[in-house]
Structure formats: C-alpha cells, structure tokens
Amino acid sequence: MMVRETMLSVVALIYPLFVMEGAGQKKSVPSMPSCFRYSLDLLMEEVKAVWELGIGAIALFPLIPHHQKDNAGTVSMMVFAFFNSPTGPGVVTVQLAFFY
C-alpha cells in the first residue's frame, strides 16, 4: 500500500496580523517578541508584503479598547483593502467583532 506524504506549501499558511485604530502607528506586542500591532494605513503595507510572499491567508486580530467591549460583541472593526494585483483578490473586506 502506498502512502502519500503530506505536502505543505506557502499558500497553505495563515499569517497573523494585529491591527489597531489610528494612523502611522506600529507598536510591539509585549507578549510576542517580533510581533507588532499596526494602524490600518501601515497594516495594508504589511498585507501587501505577505501577499507578495505567496502566503494564502491572513488572520486579523484587532485591539478593541476595553471600555468598548461587551458580552454581545457590539463593537467591531471593519478592514477594507484594495489590491491592484491581477493574480490577487480585487477587494478584501473583513468584519471583526470581539467579546471580552
């Protein structure tokens, strides 16, 4: 019986990105060395770099201020991105809602 080995490629990877409100901000994540939180303007530069590496997906983790959180997840952050790449997605929209 032949057994096929599992193949892993860069397109199968999911890259975590941390996003916060504001502009022109890049702050380190204290509990995760070499990881940063990006404001939306800088986040898009990072997303483009990840896409150019061939990574197939990103996971967004927003920083919602504690005073805006509730048990219903009523506060959310909308991320909208446009890529001019003919091989990439035309429009990416992600709705994020977080609970405590």
N, C-alpha and C positions, 0 to 999 in steps of 0.2 A: 504494500500500500504506500502510495506516495503522499507525502505531507508537504503542503505549501508553506513556506516561511512567510511570516508577516512582514510586509514592506511598509516602511514609514517614509513619507516624503514631506518636504517643507510645506506643501499645500494643505497637508492634514493638520498642521499646527494651529493653535489658537493663542494669540498674543494678548496678554492682559495689559490694559491701559487704564490709568487712573485720571479722572477728569474733575475739574473744579470750576466754579464761577470765576469771572474776572477776565483780565486781558494781560498778555505779556508775562505770565507767571509760570514758573517751573520750580516746584518745591519737592524736596526729598520726602519719601515716605519713611518715617522714623523706624518702623519695624521691619522694613525690607530694603537692605542695602542695594544701591544702584538702581532703585525704582523711584520714579518721580510722578507727581501729580501735575497735570498740565491744564492751563486755561484753554478754552476752546480754540483760540487762534493758534496756539502752539501745538495743541493736540493734532490738528489737521496736518501739520508738517510731519509729525511722528507717524500718523496713519499712512501718509503717502510713502514714507520710508519703509514701513512694514510691508505695504503692498508691493513695492518695488523689489523687496527681498523674496517675494513669491509666497509669503505666508497667507494662508487661505481665509483666515477669520480673525477678528479681534473680539475680546470681551471687555466691555466698558464698566468701570466701577466708579460711580460719581461720589464726590464728597458733598453730602447734603448737611447743611448746618443743623446741629442738634435741635435747636428751637423750631425748626421747620418739620421735624419728623413727627409722625403719629402712627397709631396702630392700623390705620386704613391706607397708608401709603399715598396720601393725597398730594404730596409734593413730588414732582418728577422733574427730570431734566431732559430736554429734547436736544438731540445732537443731529445735525443735518450736514451732510458733506457732499460735495460735488467733485467728481474726478473727470479729467479730460482724457483719460486713457482709453483707447479703442478696445483694449482687452479687459479692462476693469469695469466695475459697476458704474453706471451713469450717475445714479443718485443713491445715497445710503441714508436712511433715516432710522434712528433708534430712539425709542421711548423708554426711559428708565424711571422706575418708581421704587423707592426703598422704604422699608419699615424699620423700626428700631431693631 
